[in-house]
């Protein structure tokens, strides 16, 4: 019963096999090998974007920060939600890699913001030499609270950003989970909806350590290459990143794993909904759930060995406490059902 994070799940055996195959013999370094070239073309095919610039890095924080650095100037604002990973969980990496761009949060909801709220923020900060300049907008799908931006919501936000001459970045650490939940293709959830750059995640969805940065404007390619090198994220043995991504996109493994994780997350949510004592501050729409559990339920679950994060409240002192539960691709129905029985019993 391990629901702490989809980061904590195992690497899919097909990915391990792909790494073993890539480990045979010699290959040119720094991504100048046939396997990297093939993986890049597969990413382009997935996004229906044959001219897209694609790079592989090892972490989501690097993917986000380097992508945003290409989309902004040091004097810009980067607009995001109050719960965005770039705002709460990346130790000011975007500010560092952009040379000082300022993160500005939109709206008072923790999970998402609307196109209307974004437009109001632009109006609140008219361009002046004295103020932060308007810069790129960043959204996350699946959001950090387990909810989803619909395709219409993404398009609306993109229209507001583009109307200001700005670009839209999508943090897709759980991109696959969002595509499955929305029934959308990678292209429909990115450039077809107005997204200019994507951090296409793999680590949370069964890969060892690789994310793809996909930028649909080739004019930014040289800038990213230099920033990646300067930041120390150009791996000499790049074939091992490519091997993971190549396996990920073979026979739709990326969708298979995301479907499994989402199914486990929804099974968990449906089971918890049967207990009227349990509340959900955000609607669980993919593989991540926030649930307000009675403290007695927390105690039973923990004593039985369940692993998850308590986000607020103290199960040892308070009547209830808010927890986060995340299902990964390998989550088993038996573990999900046992957890439900423990907390609803």
N, C-alpha and C positions, 0 to 999 in steps of 0.2 A: 504494500500500500504506500507507494512513493508518489506523492503529488506535489513535491516542492517546486519542481520546474521541469519543463521539457528539455532544458539544457542538460539535465541530469540523467536522461535516458541513454541507453546504449546506442552505439553506432550500428547501422543496419549491416547485416552480414554481406550483402552485395557490395557495400561500400568498402568493407575490409578486403573483400576479394579483389576489387578494382585497385586498391592500394598495393596489394601484393603483386598484381600483374604489372603495375607501373614501376615496381621495384626491380624489374628484370633488366639488367644491362645499363647502358649509358644513355643520357639524353642531354641536350644542350640546356643551359641554365637560364634563369630569369624569364621563363615563359616562352623561350624560343624553341619549343619542341612541338612535335606533331600532335601530342595529346592535348596540349593547351589550345592549339589552333582548333582542334575538333570540338573541344568543350565550349570555346567561345562561339563557334558557329551554331552549336546546339542551343546556347542561350539566345542567340539572335533569332533562330528559328522559333523558339518558344514564344518570344515576344513579337514575332512577326515583324521584325525590325532589322532587315539585312544590313543597314548602314549604322546600327547602334555601336557605340564604343562600349566594350566590356572588359572589366578587370576583376581579378580575384584577390581577395585579402582574407586574413585569418579571423577577424572579429567583426561583429556588428558595429561596435563603437568606431573602429577604423573606417568601415564602409560609410557610416553616416557622416562622420566628421570630414573625411576627405571629399565626399560628394558635395557637402555643403560648402566646403572651402572653394570648390570650383564654381559654385553658384553665387558667391557673395564677395563683397569687399570688406576690409577690416572695419569700416565705419558703418556698416549696415546693421539692421536688425534682422534676426531670423525668427519667424513667427511659428509658434507651436502651442500645443495644449499644455495645461499645468502638469499633466501626468506623463508627458512625453519622455521617452527614454533619454533623448538628447538633453533634456532639462534636468531630470532627477537622477540619472544613473550613469553618466559618462564623465564625471569628475572634471567638468568644464573642457572636455576634449574638443567640442566644436569651437569654443572660443579660442582655444590654443591653436588648432589647425587653420582657423580662418584668420588668425592674426589679430583677433580682438572683436569680431562681430558679436553683437549683444543679443542674447536670447530673450524674446518677449513672449509672454504667455497670453493666449486669447481666451476670453470667456471665463465663466466661473464654474463650468462643469469640468470634472477631472478627466473625463475620457475623450470627449470630442469637442470641436467647435464648429460653428456654422459659417456659411459664406457671409451671412449678414453680420455676424460678430467680427469677422475679419475685415469687412468693409468699414465697420464702425471704428475699428482700431486704426486703420489707415487714415480715416478722417480725424481721429483724435491726435494724430502725429503728422500734421502737414509738413511737407519737406521744407527744411530750413537748414542753414549751415550750423545752427546751434543744436540740432536734434539728431538722434540716430536716423540714418537714412533707411528707407524701405528696402528690405532685402527679401531673400527667398522665404517661402512658406513650406513647412514640413508637417506632414500628417503621418499617422501610423495605422496600419491595417494588418492584422487585428490590433485594436488599441490596447494600451496597457491595462485596461480594465475589462478586457475580454469582449468588448463590443465591436461593431463593424461600421465603417463608412460605406454606405451604399454607393453604387456607381453614380447615381444622380447627385449625391452629396459631394463626391469627389469632383465631378464636372462643375458643380456650382462654385466650389472653392477655387478650382483652376481658373474659371472665368474671371473671378475677382482678382486673383493674383496676376493673371496675364493682362488684365485691364490696366494694371499699374506698371506693366513692363517687367514683371517679376516671374520667377520660375517656381515650380512646385516640385518638392522632393517627397518621396514616399519611403518611409522606414518600413521595410517589409521583412522584419525579423521572422514574422509568422505569415509571410506572403502566401505561402501554399495553403495554410489554414483558412485565410480570408477568401482565396479563390474558390476553395471547395464550398465554404459556407455560402458564398454569394452565387455559386454556379457560374462563375465568370472565368474567362481565359486570362492569361497573363497580359495580353495586349489590351483587353477590355478594361482591366483594372489599372493600367498604366497609361501609355501614350494616347490610347483612344479616348481616355477620360481626361486628358490634359496634363498628365504627369510628365515632368521633364527629366527626372532622374530617379532611379530606384535602387535601394539597398535590398537585393534579393537574397533572403536568408536561407541558409541550409543547416546551420549548426543546431538550431532548436528542433529541426525536423529530421533527425537521424543521420546527419553528417558529423564528421569528426571535428573539423575546424575550417570552414570556408564559407564566405559570403561573396556574392557577385555584385559589383557596382555596374549598373546599366545606365548609360547616359545617351539620350536620343539626339543630342546635338554634337556632331562630330567635331565642331570647332573647339570643344572643351577637352578633346582627347589628350593633346600634348600637355595641357595644364595638369590634368590628373596624373599622367605618367610621372611628371616631375615631382608633384606633391607626394605621390606614393613612395617614390625612391627616397626623397628627403626625409620622409617620416619613418623610414626603416621598414616599410611594409611590402617591398619588392623582394619576394623570397627567391633565393638562388635556385632551390630545387622546386620550382614552380609546378613541375609535373604532378606532385602529390596533392596540390590544391585542385588541379585540373582533373585528376583521377576521381576525386570525390564528386565534383560537379558533373562529370561525364556519366558516372553511375547514377547519379540523382535524376538525370534527365533521360535515362535509358528506360524504355518501356513504362514511362510515366510513374517511376518509383516515387517521385516527389509528391504526386497526387495520392498514390496509394498510402503513403505514410501519413499525410495530412488527413485523409479520410478516416483512417484508423484512430488518430488522435482526437479528431472532432467527434467521432462516434462515441468514444469513451467519455469525452467531456460532456456530451449531451445525455448519455446514459446516467452519468453522475448527477447532472443537474435535475433530470426528471425524477430520479430517486429521492433527492433531497426536497424537491417540491411537495412531496407527499406529506411532509411534516410541517404543519402550520406554524410551528415555533421558529422555523428557519426562514430568514429573509435574504433577499438578493438586492443589494444597492444598485447593481448594474445588471442588465439582462445578459445572461450567459449565452453567447451566440456562436462560439467556436469550441476551443479546447481549454479555455481558462475561465474559472468560476470564482467569484467573490461571494462568500456566504457568511451570514451572521448566525453562528451556532450557539446553543446554550452551553454554558461552561461544563455541565455534566457530560455533554456529548464530546467536548474536547478531551476531557479526562479519559473517557472510555477509549476514544480513538488513539490517544497517545500511549495509553497503557498497553494497547494491543499492537503497538509498533508503527502506527501510521506516521508518515513524515510529510509535513506541509508547513507553510508559513502562516503565523498569526500576524495580521497586519495592524490591528488596533484592539485595545482592550487586553485584559489579563485574565485568562481562563482560571487562574488560581484565586482571583479576588472578585472579578466582576460577574454579573449574571450571564452576560453573553460576550463573545469576542468575534471579531471579523477575521476570517481566514481566506487565504488564496489557495486554490486547488488547480493544478495544471496537469492535464493528461498528455503523455507523449505517445509516439507511434506504437510503442511496445506495451502499453497499458493493457492489462488483462481483465476480462469481464469479472472473473472471480474476485479480484482485488477491489474493483469498483463496487461490486455488490456487497462485499464484506464491510467496506467502509460505510456504505449507506446503512446497512443493518446496525452498525455500531452507533452511528450518530442519531439515528431515528428511533432506536429501540427504547 
